[in-house]
Amino acid sequence: MPDVLTRGAAMARLHVLSRDDRLLSGAAAFAELWSQVPGWRWAGRLASLPGVTPLLEASYRLFLLLRPALVRLFLAARGIRAGTRPLAP
């Protein structure tokens, strides 16, 4: 983990270290990641178009706000109480 990235910051949102050693986060990190994955390079190119990255970043920030509630809904649907760990199968 880069020295400039705290554990809390790393856990709060997606971070990627680019090939040229830039630390990217959020939508820029997704765009970089996708641009390196075969079959997803088209998404990386699309995400890097002018105006698209800010829209993706806004969407990602909204998702981050909703994520705790989404996790609770998912766990409830599976019959798991939040804060507990299910037993291994």
SULBELCOR-V966469 format. One record per residue. N is the residue number from 1. PSI is psi in radians with two decimals (none if undefined). D_FIRST is the distance of its C-alpha to the first C-alpha in whole Angstrom. Layout:
BEGIN
n=N psi=PSI d_first=D_FIRST
n=N psi=PSI d_first=D_FIRST
END
This chain:
BEGIN
n=1 psi=2.28 d_first=0
n=2 psi=2.58 d_first=4
n=3 psi=-0.49 d_first=6
n=4 psi=-0.09 d_first=8
n=5 psi=2.05 d_first=7
n=6 psi=2.83 d_first=8
n=7 psi=-0.74 d_first=8
n=8 psi=-0.76 d_first=12
n=9 psi=-0.67 d_first=11
n=10 psi=-0.62 d_first=9
n=11 psi=-0.33 d_first=11
n=12 psi=-0.53 d_first=14
n=13 psi=2.89 d_first=14
n=14 psi=2.34 d_first=13
n=15 psi=2.52 d_first=10
n=16 psi=2.40 d_first=10
n=17 psi=2.03 d_first=9
n=18 psi=2.94 d_first=13
n=19 psi=-0.49 d_first=15
n=20 psi=0.43 d_first=15
n=21 psi=0.47 d_first=12
n=22 psi=2.38 d_first=12
n=23 psi=2.01 d_first=10
n=24 psi=2.62 d_first=13
n=25 psi=2.84 d_first=13
n=26 psi=-2.41 d_first=16
n=27 psi=-0.65 d_first=19
n=28 psi=-0.62 d_first=18
n=29 psi=-0.75 d_first=15
n=30 psi=-0.79 d_first=18
n=31 psi=-0.76 d_first=20
n=32 psi=-0.79 d_first=17
n=33 psi=-0.88 d_first=17
n=34 psi=-0.63 d_first=20
n=35 psi=-0.28 d_first=21
n=36 psi=-0.16 d_first=20
n=37 psi=2.09 d_first=21
n=38 psi=2.39 d_first=25
n=39 psi=-0.25 d_first=27
n=40 psi=0.04 d_first=25
n=41 psi=-0.56 d_first=25
n=42 psi=-0.68 d_first=28
n=43 psi=-0.64 d_first=26
n=44 psi=-0.73 d_first=23
n=45 psi=-0.76 d_first=26
n=46 psi=-0.78 d_first=28
n=47 psi=-0.39 d_first=25
n=48 psi=-0.07 d_first=25
n=49 psi=2.58 d_first=28
n=50 psi=2.28 d_first=29
n=51 psi=-0.36 d_first=30
n=52 psi=-0.76 d_first=28
n=53 psi=-0.77 d_first=24
n=54 psi=-0.62 d_first=26
n=55 psi=-0.73 d_first=27
n=56 psi=-0.69 d_first=25
n=57 psi=-0.74 d_first=22
n=58 psi=-0.73 d_first=25
n=59 psi=-0.72 d_first=26
n=60 psi=-0.73 d_first=22
n=61 psi=-0.66 d_first=22
n=62 psi=-0.78 d_first=26
n=63 psi=-0.74 d_first=24
n=64 psi=-0.61 d_first=21
n=65 psi=-0.64 d_first=24
n=66 psi=-0.28 d_first=26
n=67 psi=-0.80 d_first=24
n=68 psi=-0.71 d_first=25
n=69 psi=-0.67 d_first=28
n=70 psi=-0.70 d_first=28
n=71 psi=-0.77 d_first=26
n=72 psi=-0.74 d_first=29
n=73 psi=-0.76 d_first=31
n=74 psi=-0.81 d_first=30
n=75 psi=-0.74 d_first=30
n=76 psi=-0.69 d_first=33
n=77 psi=-0.48 d_first=34
n=78 psi=0.01 d_first=33
n=79 psi=0.46 d_first=35
n=80 psi=2.28 d_first=32
n=81 psi=2.42 d_first=32
n=82 psi=2.45 d_first=28
n=83 psi=-0.07 d_first=27
n=84 psi=2.74 d_first=28
n=85 psi=2.26 d_first=27
n=86 psi=2.67 d_first=29
n=87 psi=2.52 d_first=31
n=88 psi=2.48 d_first=29
n=89 psi=none d_first=32
END
